[in-house]
Amino acid sequence: MSGGAASTKRLALLAAIAAVVAPFAAGTTLGVIRFVAADIDPLTITILRLGIGAAVLLPLALVFARGWPRGRDFWIVIGFGLLMFGVSQWLVSASLAYTSAARGGILASTVPFLTLAFAAAVRAEQLTWLKSLGVGVATLGVAFALWQDASAIPGGWRGDLLMFAASFVLSIYNVATRQVIRRYPPLIFVVCNLLSGALFLGIVGTITGTVGAESLANIAASQNGILAVLYIGVVGSAFTYFLWLWALRHTSPTRVAIGLTMNPVGALVAAAIILDETITLGVWVGLACIAGGILATNWRLQDRTDDG
């Protein structure tokens, strides 16, 4: 194996690891968002999440990164930011006002199946039997975990639909950004996305009057609320999104998306610790299937060019 091929394969392996760590961290964020959902409206939570993430990463991007998007690419990157960080993350926060953190995390695990379907449809990725098996097993795990989940909330179907809609948007983002994301450093790409998403939602909140002083006062009045928002912004935004976009840059959309099946694991851990949500044996069995799907999908890592 040549040095270049070995280096590419190592990057693909590191990207696969990043694609598992990032969703786990994002899953724990779902529990924290659920914790503050009763006091802070979803739009405010999302704006704070994106704004804090941008505030953490922007200075690093200005110092260490070079090559900001210009011309047509600038508007493409901004558009992706509105799609992923403006629309998708707003739907995530809104869903957790109706459903549990555990169910939210489980439903987010539909992304691998949707991403594989989109990638195959537009021929952005080669569909192999091992990838199909991995995604299929993981998806069955999601279905089984939802069926066995004891944390379902009466009327929570509204939250389930919102989370599925967020997953649908994220799947489109995974495939659509495949080419443009490789033209720019991940740090620059994520900062542009976060800023455009936060600005868009800030305008929406101002026009609709949704973002109010009451929510901000509730945060300021509670030490736990302040810590929760900081966690959502730093871990659930800056750390998670940077790892996620770095992984997308160095491996295929499906291999990155399959890592999202770790999202419910993080959500379940946070739900058990912070919210005392009930987690049944059936849910753990479903999660075992999800883990099996991750292993199957990443069993034979090839050069990223083999996936294109």
ChimeraX attribute file (.defattr): number of C-alpha atoms within 10 A of each C-alpha:
attribute: neighborCount
match mode: 1-to-1
recipient: residues
	/A:1	6
	/A:2	7
	/A:3	8
	/A:4	9
	/A:5	13
	/A:6	12
	/A:7	13
	/A:8	18
	/A:9	18
	/A:10	16
	/A:11	18
	/A:12	24
	/A:13	19
	/A:14	16
	/A:15	24
	/A:16	26
	/A:17	16
	/A:18	22
	/A:19	27
	/A:20	24
	/A:21	21
	/A:22	27
	/A:23	31
	/A:24	25
	/A:25	23
	/A:26	26
	/A:27	31
	/A:28	28
	/A:29	28
	/A:30	28
	/A:31	30
	/A:32	24
	/A:33	26
	/A:34	28
	/A:35	22
	/A:36	21
	/A:37	18
	/A:38	12
	/A:39	16
	/A:40	23
	/A:41	19
	/A:42	26
	/A:43	23
	/A:44	22
	/A:45	25
	/A:46	31
	/A:47	26
	/A:48	20
	/A:49	27
	/A:50	30
	/A:51	23
	/A:52	25
	/A:53	28
	/A:54	26
	/A:55	16
	/A:56	16
	/A:57	20
	/A:58	21
	/A:59	12
	/A:60	14
	/A:61	19
	/A:62	13
	/A:63	8
	/A:64	11
	/A:65	15
	/A:66	12
	/A:67	10
	/A:68	15
	/A:69	19
	/A:70	10
	/A:71	7
	/A:72	8
	/A:73	13
	/A:74	12
	/A:75	12
	/A:76	15
	/A:77	21
	/A:78	18
	/A:79	17
	/A:80	22
	/A:81	25
	/A:82	23
	/A:83	20
	/A:84	22
	/A:85	28
	/A:86	27
	/A:87	20
	/A:88	25
	/A:89	26
	/A:90	22
	/A:91	23
	/A:92	25
	/A:93	26
	/A:94	24
	/A:95	27
	/A:96	28
	/A:97	21
	/A:98	21
	/A:99	24
	/A:100	26
	/A:101	33
	/A:102	34
	/A:103	28
	/A:104	30
	/A:105	30
	/A:106	35
	/A:107	27
	/A:108	26
	/A:109	29
	/A:110	25
	/A:111	28
	/A:112	32
	/A:113	22
	/A:114	21
	/A:115	28
	/A:116	26
	/A:117	19
	/A:118	20
	/A:119	24
	/A:120	16
	/A:121	11
	/A:122	10
	/A:123	13
	/A:124	18
	/A:125	22
	/A:126	15
	/A:127	16
	/A:128	11
	/A:129	11
	/A:130	16
	/A:131	25
	/A:132	19
	/A:133	16
	/A:134	25
	/A:135	31
	/A:136	18
	/A:137	22
	/A:138	30
	/A:139	25
	/A:140	17
	/A:141	27
	/A:142	28
	/A:143	18
	/A:144	19
	/A:145	28
	/A:146	20
	/A:147	13
	/A:148	18
	/A:149	20
	/A:150	17
	/A:151	18
	/A:152	20
	/A:153	12
	/A:154	9
	/A:155	10
	/A:156	17
	/A:157	14
	/A:158	16
	/A:159	24
	/A:160	23
	/A:161	16
	/A:162	23
	/A:163	29
	/A:164	23
	/A:165	19
	/A:166	25
	/A:167	26
	/A:168	18
	/A:169	20
	/A:170	24
	/A:171	25
	/A:172	19
	/A:173	18
	/A:174	25
	/A:175	24
	/A:176	17
	/A:177	17
	/A:178	20
	/A:179	11
	/A:180	14
	/A:181	19
	/A:182	15
	/A:183	14
	/A:184	16
	/A:185	19
	/A:186	22
	/A:187	22
	/A:188	23
	/A:189	26
	/A:190	29
	/A:191	27
	/A:192	22
	/A:193	23
	/A:194	32
	/A:195	23
	/A:196	24
	/A:197	29
	/A:198	26
	/A:199	16
	/A:200	17
	/A:201	22
	/A:202	21
	/A:203	12
	/A:204	15
	/A:205	16
	/A:206	11
	/A:207	10
	/A:208	9
	/A:209	9
	/A:210	15
	/A:211	22
	/A:212	14
	/A:213	10
	/A:214	12
	/A:215	17
	/A:216	18
	/A:217	12
	/A:218	15
	/A:219	19
	/A:220	12
	/A:221	10
	/A:222	11
	/A:223	10
	/A:224	13
	/A:225	19
	/A:226	16
	/A:227	13
	/A:228	18
	/A:229	22
	/A:230	17
	/A:231	19
	/A:232	28
	/A:233	26
	/A:234	21
	/A:235	20
	/A:236	27
	/A:237	30
	/A:238	26
	/A:239	18
	/A:240	24
	/A:241	27
	/A:242	21
	/A:243	23
	/A:244	25
	/A:245	25
	/A:246	22
	/A:247	27
	/A:248	28
	/A:249	25
	/A:250	24
	/A:251	28
	/A:252	28
	/A:253	27
	/A:254	32
	/A:255	27
	/A:256	31
	/A:257	31
	/A:258	34
	/A:259	29
	/A:260	30
	/A:261	33
	/A:262	27
	/A:263	28
	/A:264	31
	/A:265	26
	/A:266	26
	/A:267	29
	/A:268	30
	/A:269	20
	/A:270	24
	/A:271	27
	/A:272	16
	/A:273	12
	/A:274	14
	/A:275	16
	/A:276	11
	/A:277	19
	/A:278	14
	/A:279	18
	/A:280	13
	/A:281	12
	/A:282	17
	/A:283	27
	/A:284	18
	/A:285	16
	/A:286	25
	/A:287	23
	/A:288	18
	/A:289	23
	/A:290	31
	/A:291	20
	/A:292	17
	/A:293	28
	/A:294	28
	/A:295	17
	/A:296	20
	/A:297	26
	/A:298	21
	/A:299	12
	/A:300	10
	/A:301	16
	/A:302	17
	/A:303	20
	/A:304	17
	/A:305	11
	/A:306	11
	/A:307	18
	/A:308	14
